[in-house]
């Protein structure tokens, strides 16, 4: 965070809500409310990770696309469909893209 905003940061606010739900709400609820509380905890974790990792992932993604000679995801998809891209370089880039997505969505699946 930078001026004009003060502390707490967006990340700190999201973490505080997630921690409250996890520590105070989740143990006190059951059934449908417990399920939705767990979903909310997971969503807030994803938001935290996206805030933290988003800028570096954006830069890395742009570099990877440039290495393949495409400008954006739509152009990447088109090049794959048309058979213009294939082989190890493409597979490596796609694996890195998936790793970044998993790092935000659910880091446990990236292991």
For each residue, the residues with C-beta under 8 A, 3 or more apart:
1: 5 6 7 9 10
2: 5
3:
4:
5: 1 2 9
6: 1
7: 1 12
8: 12 13 16
9: 1 5 12 13
10: 1 13 14 51
11: 14 15 48 51 52
12: 7 8 9 15 16
13: 8 9 10 16 17
14: 10 11 17 18 44 47 48 51
15: 11 12 18 19 44 48
16: 8 12 13 19 20
17: 13 14 20 21 44
18: 14 15 21 22 41 44 45 48
19: 15 16 22 23
20: 16 17 23 24 25
21: 17 18 24 25 26 37 40 41 44
22: 18 19 25 26 41
23: 19 20 26 27
24: 20 21 27 28
25: 20 21 22 28 29 37
26: 21 22 23 29 34 37 38 41
27: 23 24
28: 24 25
29: 25 26 33 34 37
30: 33 34
31: 34 35
32: 35 36
33: 29 30 36 37
34: 26 29 30 31 37 38
35: 31 32 38 39
36: 32 33 39 40
37: 21 25 26 29 33 34 40 41
38: 26 34 35 41 42
39: 35 36 42 43
40: 21 36 37 43 44
41: 18 21 22 26 37 38 44 45
42: 38 39 45 46 106
43: 39 40 46 47
44: 14 15 17 18 21 40 41 47 48
45: 18 41 42 48 49
46: 42 43 49 50 104 105 106
47: 14 43 44 50 51
48: 11 14 15 18 44 45 51 52
49: 45 46 52 53 103 104 107
50: 46 47 53 54 104
51: 10 11 14 47 48 54
52: 11 48 49
53: 49 50 56 57 100 103 104
54: 50 51 57 58 104
55: 58 59
56: 53 59 60
57: 53 54 60 61 100 103 104
58: 54 55 61 62
59: 55 56 62 63
60: 56 57 63 64 96 100
61: 57 58 64 65 97 100
62: 58 59 65 66
63: 59 60 66 67
64: 60 61 67 68 93 96 97
65: 61 62 68 70 71 72 73 75 76 93
66: 62 63 69 70
67: 63 64 89 93
68: 64 65 76 79 85 89 90 93
69: 66 79
70: 65 66 75 76 79 85
71: 65 75
72: 65 75 76
73: 65 76 77
74: 77 78
75: 65 70 71 72 78 79
76: 65 68 70 72 73 79 80 85
77: 73 74 80 81
78: 74 75 81 82
79: 68 69 70 75 76 82 84 85
80: 76 77 83 84 85 86 90
81: 77 78
82: 78 79
83: 80 86
84: 79 80
85: 68 70 76 79 80 89 90
86: 80 83 90
87: 90 91
88: 91 92
89: 67 68 85 92 93
90: 68 80 85 86 87 93 94
91: 87 88 94 95
92: 88 89 95 96
93: 64 65 67 68 89 90 96 97
94: 90 91 97 98
95: 91 92 98 99
96: 60 64 92 93 99 100
97: 61 64 93 94 100 101
98: 94 95 101 102
99: 95 96 102 103 110
100: 53 57 60 61 96 97 103 104
101: 97 98 104 105
102: 98 99 105 106 107 109 110
103: 49 53 57 99 100 107 110
104: 46 49 50 53 54 57 100 101
105: 46 101 102 109
106: 42 46 102 109 110
107: 49 102 103 110 111
108: 111
109: 102 105 106
110: 99 102 103 106 107
111: 107 108
